[in-house]
Structures are given as structure tokens and as C-alpha cells.
């Protein structure tokens, strides 16, 4: 984790998200779209 992000309240709840490089392939290739849709459907 970057040194820029510090958590000052040890009792607080935090959400951490990381950016992924080249995500556009997930939304343009049919095989990835199918996997994404199946995963979302499973999560429902």
C-alpha cells in the first residue's frame, strides 16, 4: 500500500479499492463478458 494512505482511526471501517490496468478488455471481449455475467448471476 502506498505511504500516502494512512488510517488514523483504528476503530473505523475502511473500504480500499485498487485500480486495475487495462480493464477495457473485460468489457470488449465476449469471452470475458460471459465470465463477468456468469459471476454476477451467481452472486445474485
mmCIF file of the N, C-alpha and C atoms, coordinates in Angstrom:
data_MODEL
# 
_entry.id   MODEL 
# 
loop_
_atom_site.group_PDB 
_atom_site.id 
_atom_site.type_symbol 
_atom_site.label_atom_id 
_atom_site.label_alt_id 
_atom_site.label_comp_id 
_atom_site.label_asym_id 
_atom_site.label_entity_id 
_atom_site.label_seq_id 
_atom_site.pdbx_PDB_ins_code 
_atom_site.Cartn_x 
_atom_site.Cartn_y 
_atom_site.Cartn_z 
_atom_site.occupancy 
_atom_site.B_iso_or_equiv 
_atom_site.pdbx_formal_charge 
_atom_site.auth_seq_id 
_atom_site.auth_comp_id 
_atom_site.auth_asym_id 
_atom_site.auth_atom_id 
_atom_site.pdbx_PDB_model_num 
ATOM 1   N N  . UNK A 1 1  ? 0.851   -1.173  0.000   1.00 0.00 ? 1  UNK A N  1 
ATOM 2   C CA . UNK A 1 1  ? 0.000   0.000   0.000   1.00 0.00 ? 1  UNK A CA 1 
ATOM 3   C C  . UNK A 1 1  ? 0.893   1.231   0.000   1.00 0.00 ? 1  UNK A C  1 
ATOM 4   N N  . UNK A 1 2  ? 0.432   2.227   -0.627  1.00 0.00 ? 2  UNK A N  1 
ATOM 5   C CA . UNK A 1 2  ? 1.181   3.466   -0.731  1.00 0.00 ? 2  UNK A CA 1 
ATOM 6   C C  . UNK A 1 2  ? 1.336   4.115   0.633   1.00 0.00 ? 2  UNK A C  1 
ATOM 7   N N  . UNK A 1 3  ? 2.389   4.854   0.790   1.00 0.00 ? 3  UNK A N  1 
ATOM 8   C CA . UNK A 1 3  ? 2.600   5.573   2.041   1.00 0.00 ? 3  UNK A CA 1 
ATOM 9   C C  . UNK A 1 3  ? 1.668   6.766   2.174   1.00 0.00 ? 3  UNK A C  1 
ATOM 10  N N  . UNK A 1 4  ? 1.003   7.132   1.078   1.00 0.00 ? 4  UNK A N  1 
ATOM 11  C CA . UNK A 1 4  ? 0.092   8.273   1.102   1.00 0.00 ? 4  UNK A CA 1 
ATOM 12  C C  . UNK A 1 4  ? -1.207  7.979   1.838   1.00 0.00 ? 4  UNK A C  1 
ATOM 13  N N  . UNK A 1 5  ? -1.547  6.713   1.988   1.00 0.00 ? 5  UNK A N  1 
ATOM 14  C CA . UNK A 1 5  ? -2.821  6.344   2.594   1.00 0.00 ? 5  UNK A CA 1 
ATOM 15  C C  . UNK A 1 5  ? -2.581  5.829   4.010   1.00 0.00 ? 5  UNK A C  1 
ATOM 16  N N  . UNK A 1 6  ? -2.978  6.619   4.961   1.00 0.00 ? 6  UNK A N  1 
ATOM 17  C CA . UNK A 1 6  ? -2.814  6.247   6.369   1.00 0.00 ? 6  UNK A CA 1 
ATOM 18  C C  . UNK A 1 6  ? -4.186  6.161   7.030   1.00 0.00 ? 6  UNK A C  1 
ATOM 19  N N  . UNK A 1 7  ? -4.360  5.178   7.882   1.00 0.00 ? 7  UNK A N  1 
ATOM 20  C CA . UNK A 1 7  ? -5.598  5.010   8.621   1.00 0.00 ? 7  UNK A CA 1 
ATOM 21  C C  . UNK A 1 7  ? -5.360  5.479   10.046  1.00 0.00 ? 7  UNK A C  1 
ATOM 22  N N  . UNK A 1 8  ? -6.042  6.540   10.430  1.00 0.00 ? 8  UNK A N  1 
ATOM 23  C CA . UNK A 1 8  ? -5.780  7.163   11.717  1.00 0.00 ? 8  UNK A CA 1 
ATOM 24  C C  . UNK A 1 8  ? -6.733  6.699   12.815  1.00 0.00 ? 8  UNK A C  1 
ATOM 25  N N  . UNK A 1 9  ? -7.867  6.123   12.454  1.00 0.00 ? 9  UNK A N  1 
ATOM 26  C CA . UNK A 1 9  ? -8.841  5.677   13.441  1.00 0.00 ? 9  UNK A CA 1 
ATOM 27  C C  . UNK A 1 9  ? -8.869  4.141   13.425  1.00 0.00 ? 9  UNK A C  1 
ATOM 28  N N  . UNK A 1 10 ? -8.228  3.483   14.380  1.00 0.00 ? 10 UNK A N  1 
ATOM 29  C CA . UNK A 1 10 ? -8.170  2.016   14.363  1.00 0.00 ? 10 UNK A CA 1 
ATOM 30  C C  . UNK A 1 10 ? -9.532  1.348   14.557  1.00 0.00 ? 10 UNK A C  1 
ATOM 31  N N  . UNK A 1 11 ? -10.510 2.077   15.058  1.00 0.00 ? 11 UNK A N  1 
ATOM 32  C CA . UNK A 1 11 ? -11.837 1.509   15.257  1.00 0.00 ? 11 UNK A CA 1 
ATOM 33  C C  . UNK A 1 11 ? -12.773 1.793   14.086  1.00 0.00 ? 11 UNK A C  1 
ATOM 34  N N  . UNK A 1 12 ? -12.315 2.538   13.117  1.00 0.00 ? 12 UNK A N  1 
ATOM 35  C CA . UNK A 1 12 ? -13.153 2.901   11.971  1.00 0.00 ? 12 UNK A CA 1 
ATOM 36  C C  . UNK A 1 12 ? -13.231 1.788   10.941  1.00 0.00 ? 12 UNK A C  1 
ATOM 37  N N  . UNK A 1 13 ? -14.231 1.868   10.105  1.00 0.00 ? 13 UNK A N  1 
ATOM 38  C CA . UNK A 1 13 ? -14.386 0.930   8.989   1.00 0.00 ? 13 UNK A CA 1 
ATOM 39  C C  . UNK A 1 13 ? -13.877 1.618   7.725   1.00 0.00 ? 13 UNK A C  1 
ATOM 40  N N  . UNK A 1 14 ? -13.089 0.888   6.956   1.00 0.00 ? 14 UNK A N  1 
ATOM 41  C CA . UNK A 1 14 ? -12.487 1.459   5.760   1.00 0.00 ? 14 UNK A CA 1 
ATOM 42  C C  . UNK A 1 14 ? -12.762 0.568   4.559   1.00 0.00 ? 14 UNK A C  1 
ATOM 43  N N  . UNK A 1 15 ? -12.886 1.191   3.407   1.00 0.00 ? 15 UNK A N  1 
ATOM 44  C CA . UNK A 1 15 ? -13.028 0.482   2.139   1.00 0.00 ? 15 UNK A CA 1 
ATOM 45  C C  . UNK A 1 15 ? -11.828 0.852   1.286   1.00 0.00 ? 15 UNK A C  1 
ATOM 46  N N  . UNK A 1 16 ? -11.101 -0.151  0.819   1.00 0.00 ? 16 UNK A N  1 
ATOM 47  C CA . UNK A 1 16 ? -9.918  0.094   0.000   1.00 0.00 ? 16 UNK A CA 1 
ATOM 48  C C  . UNK A 1 16 ? -10.163 -0.509  -1.371  1.00 0.00 ? 16 UNK A C  1 
ATOM 49  N N  . UNK A 1 17 ? -9.894  0.269   -2.389  1.00 0.00 ? 17 UNK A N  1 
ATOM 50  C CA . UNK A 1 17 ? -10.097 -0.184  -3.768  1.00 0.00 ? 17 UNK A CA 1 
ATOM 51  C C  . UNK A 1 17 ? -8.819  0.065   -4.555  1.00 0.00 ? 17 UNK A C  1 
ATOM 52  N N  . UNK A 1 18 ? -8.491  -0.844  -5.442  1.00 0.00 ? 18 UNK A N  1 
ATOM 53  C CA . UNK A 1 18 ? -7.300  -0.707  -6.267  1.00 0.00 ? 18 UNK A CA 1 
ATOM 54  C C  . UNK A 1 18 ? -7.694  -0.682  -7.736  1.00 0.00 ? 18 UNK A C  1 
ATOM 55  N N  . UNK A 1 19 ? -7.094  0.194   -8.493  1.00 0.00 ? 19 UNK A N  1 
ATOM 56  C CA . UNK A 1 19 ? -7.360  0.280   -9.927  1.00 0.00 ? 19 UNK A CA 1 
ATOM 57  C C  . UNK A 1 19 ? -6.589  -0.827  -10.642 1.00 0.00 ? 19 UNK A C  1 
ATOM 58  N N  . UNK A 1 20 ? -7.202  -1.381  -11.672 1.00 0.00 ? 20 UNK A N  1 
ATOM 59  C CA . UNK A 1 20 ? -6.570  -2.421  -12.463 1.00 0.00 ? 20 UNK A CA 1 
ATOM 60  C C  . UNK A 1 20 ? -6.310  -1.874  -13.853 1.00 0.00 ? 20 UNK A C  1 
ATOM 61  N N  . UNK A 1 21 ? -5.119  -2.077  -14.345 1.00 0.00 ? 21 UNK A N  1 
ATOM 62  C CA . UNK A 1 21 ? -4.723  -1.570  -15.656 1.00 0.00 ? 21 UNK A CA 1 
ATOM 63  C C  . UNK A 1 21 ? -5.351  -2.424  -16.749 1.00 0.00 ? 21 UNK A C  1 
ATOM 64  N N  . UNK A 1 22 ? -5.788  -1.796  -17.796 1.00 0.00 ? 22 UNK A N  1 
ATOM 65  C CA . UNK A 1 22 ? -6.338  -2.445  -18.996 1.00 0.00 ? 22 UNK A CA 1 
ATOM 66  C C  . UNK A 1 22 ? -7.635  -3.198  -18.728 1.00 0.00 ? 22 UNK A C  1 
ATOM 67  N N  . UNK A 1 23 ? -8.543  -2.606  -17.962 1.00 0.00 ? 23 UNK A N  1 
ATOM 68  C CA . UNK A 1 23 ? -9.853  -3.209  -17.713 1.00 0.00 ? 23 UNK A CA 1 
ATOM 69  C C  . UNK A 1 23 ? -10.732 -3.216  -18.950 1.00 0.00 ? 23 UNK A C  1 
ATOM 70  N N  . UNK A 1 24 ? -10.411 -2.416  -19.947 1.00 0.00 ? 24 UNK A N  1 
ATOM 71  C CA . UNK A 1 24 ? -11.271 -2.296  -21.130 1.00 0.00 ? 24 UNK A CA 1 
ATOM 72  C C  . UNK A 1 24 ? -11.470 -3.650  -21.815 1.00 0.00 ? 24 UNK A C  1 
ATOM 73  N N  . UNK A 1 25 ? -10.485 -4.543  -21.730 1.00 0.00 ? 25 UNK A N  1 
ATOM 74  C CA . UNK A 1 25 ? -10.637 -5.868  -22.334 1.00 0.00 ? 25 UNK A CA 1 
ATOM 75  C C  . UNK A 1 25 ? -11.796 -6.656  -21.728 1.00 0.00 ? 25 UNK A C  1 
ATOM 76  N N  . UNK A 1 26 ? -12.052 -6.417  -20.452 1.00 0.00 ? 26 UNK A N  1 
ATOM 77  C CA . UNK A 1 26 ? -13.147 -7.126  -19.782 1.00 0.00 ? 26 UNK A CA 1 
ATOM 78  C C  . UNK A 1 26 ? -14.481 -6.790  -20.435 1.00 0.00 ? 26 UNK A C  1 
ATOM 79  N N  . UNK A 1 27 ? -14.614 -5.573  -20.938 1.00 0.00 ? 27 UNK A N  1 
ATOM 80  C CA . UNK A 1 27 ? -15.886 -5.131  -21.496 1.00 0.00 ? 27 UNK A CA 1 
ATOM 81  C C  . UNK A 1 27 ? -15.952 -5.215  -23.013 1.00 0.00 ? 27 UNK A C  1 
ATOM 82  N N  . UNK A 1 28 ? -14.883 -5.619  -23.684 1.00 0.00 ? 28 UNK A N  1 
ATOM 83  C CA . UNK A 1 28 ? -14.902 -5.669  -25.141 1.00 0.00 ? 28 UNK A CA 1 
ATOM 84  C C  . UNK A 1 28 ? -14.795 -7.073  -25.702 1.00 0.00 ? 28 UNK A C  1 
ATOM 85  N N  . UNK A 1 29 ? -14.275 -8.017  -24.953 1.00 0.00 ? 29 UNK A N  1 
ATOM 86  C CA . UNK A 1 29 ? -14.126 -9.389  -25.453 1.00 0.00 ? 29 UNK A CA 1 
ATOM 87  C C  . UNK A 1 29 ? -15.269 -10.251 -24.931 1.00 0.00 ? 29 UNK A C  1 
ATOM 88  N N  . UNK A 1 30 ? -15.935 -10.938 -25.849 1.00 0.00 ? 30 UNK A N  1 
ATOM 89  C CA . UNK A 1 30 ? -17.122 -11.725 -25.491 1.00 0.00 ? 30 UNK A CA 1 
ATOM 90  C C  . UNK A 1 30 ? -16.837 -12.781 -24.433 1.00 0.00 ? 30 UNK A C  1 
ATOM 91  N N  . UNK A 1 31 ? -15.687 -13.420 -24.493 1.00 0.00 ? 31 UNK A N  1 
ATOM 92  C CA . UNK A 1 31 ? -15.393 -14.465 -23.509 1.00 0.00 ? 31 UNK A CA 1 
ATOM 93  C C  . UNK A 1 31 ? -15.299 -13.886 -22.099 1.00 0.00 ? 31 UNK A C  1 
ATOM 94  N N  . UNK A 1 32 ? -14.766 -12.682 -21.966 1.00 0.00 ? 32 UNK A N  1 
ATOM 95  C CA . UNK A 1 32 ? -14.687 -12.039 -20.654 1.00 0.00 ? 32 UNK A CA 1 
ATOM 96  C C  . UNK A 1 32 ? -16.049 -11.532 -20.201 1.00 0.00 ? 32 UNK A C  1 
ATOM 97  N N  . UNK A 1 33 ? -16.830 -11.045 -21.138 1.00 0.00 ? 33 UNK A N  1 
ATOM 98  C CA . UNK A 1 33 ? -18.179 -10.580 -20.799 1.00 0.00 ? 33 UNK A CA 1 
ATOM 99  C C  . UNK A 1 33 ? -19.015 -11.733 -20.264 1.00 0.00 ? 33 UNK A C  1 
ATOM 100 N N  . UNK A 1 34 ? -18.906 -12.910 -20.908 1.00 0.00 ? 34 UNK A N  1 
ATOM 101 C CA . UNK A 1 34 ? -19.649 -14.087 -20.447 1.00 0.00 ? 34 UNK A CA 1 
ATOM 102 C C  . UNK A 1 34 ? -19.250 -14.476 -19.026 1.00 0.00 ? 34 UNK A C  1 
ATOM 103 N N  . UNK A 1 35 ? -17.960 -14.457 -18.750 1.00 0.00 ? 35 UNK A N  1 
ATOM 104 C CA . UNK A 1 35 ? -17.486 -14.801 -17.404 1.00 0.00 ? 35 UNK A CA 1 
ATOM 105 C C  . UNK A 1 35 ? -17.998 -13.786 -16.383 1.00 0.00 ? 35 UNK A C  1 
ATOM 106 N N  . UNK A 1 36 ? -17.935 -12.517 -16.744 1.00 0.00 ? 36 UNK A N  1 
ATOM 107 C CA . UNK A 1 36 ? -18.415 -11.464 -15.849 1.00 0.00 ? 36 UNK A CA 1 
ATOM 108 C C  . UNK A 1 36 ? -19.905 -11.617 -15.564 1.00 0.00 ? 36 UNK A C  1 
ATOM 109 N N  . UNK A 1 37 ? -20.688 -11.873 -16.599 1.00 0.00 ? 37 UNK A N  1 
ATOM 110 C CA . UNK A 1 37 ? -22.136 -12.039 -16.421 1.00 0.00 ? 37 UNK A CA 1 
ATOM 111 C C  . UNK A 1 37 ? -22.469 -13.280 -15.612 1.00 0.00 ? 37 UNK A C  1 
ATOM 112 N N  . UNK A 1 38 ? -21.748 -14.369 -15.838 1.00 0.00 ? 38 UNK A N  1 
ATOM 113 C CA . UNK A 1 38 ? -21.970 -15.582 -15.053 1.00 0.00 ? 38 UNK A CA 1 
ATOM 114 C C  . UNK A 1 38 ? -21.638 -15.335 -13.571 1.00 0.00 ? 38 UNK A C  1 
ATOM 115 N N  . UNK A 1 39 ? -20.572 -14.591 -13.319 1.00 0.00 ? 39 UNK A N  1 
ATOM 116 C CA . UNK A 1 39 ? -20.192 -14.294 -11.940 1.00 0.00 ? 39 UNK A CA 1 
ATOM 117 C C  . UNK A 1 39 ? -21.228 -13.421 -11.252 1.00 0.00 ? 39 UNK A C  1 
ATOM 118 N N  . UNK A 1 40 ? -21.736 -12.422 -11.959 1.00 0.00 ? 40 UNK A N  1 
ATOM 119 C CA . UNK A 1 40 ? -22.777 -11.582 -11.383 1.00 0.00 ? 40 UNK A CA 1 
ATOM 120 C C  . UNK A 1 40 ? -24.057 -12.357 -11.145 1.00 0.00 ? 40 UNK A C  1 
ATOM 121 N N  . UNK A 1 41 ? -24.398 -13.216 -12.076 1.00 0.00 ? 41 UNK A N  1 
ATOM 122 C CA . UNK A 1 41 ? -25.595 -14.036 -11.934 1.00 0.00 ? 41 UNK A CA 1 
ATOM 123 C C  . UNK A 1 41 ? -25.472 -14.978 -10.734 1.00 0.00 ? 41 UNK A C  1 
ATOM 124 N N  . UNK A 1 42 ? -24.300 -15.551 -10.545 1.00 0.00 ? 42 UNK A N  1 
ATOM 125 C CA . UNK A 1 42 ? -24.056 -16.443 -9.402  1.00 0.00 ? 42 UNK A CA 1 
ATOM 126 C C  . UNK A 1 42 ? -24.189 -15.684 -8.089  1.00 0.00 ? 42 UNK A C  1 
ATOM 127 N N  . UNK A 1 43 ? -23.716 -14.440 -8.083  1.00 0.00 ? 43 UNK A N  1 
ATOM 128 C CA . UNK A 1 43 ? -23.745 -13.641 -6.863  1.00 0.00 ? 43 UNK A CA 1 
ATOM 129 C C  . UNK A 1 43 ? -25.162 -13.238 -6.458  1.00 0.00 ? 43 UNK A C  1 
ATOM 130 N N  . UNK A 1 44 ? -26.080 -13.227 -7.403  1.00 0.00 ? 44 UNK A N  1 
ATOM 131 C CA . UNK A 1 44 ? -27.462 -12.873 -7.072  1.00 0.00 ? 44 UNK A CA 1 
ATOM 132 C C  . UNK A 1 44 ? -28.040 -13.942 -6.195  1.00 0.00 ? 44 UNK A C  1 
# 
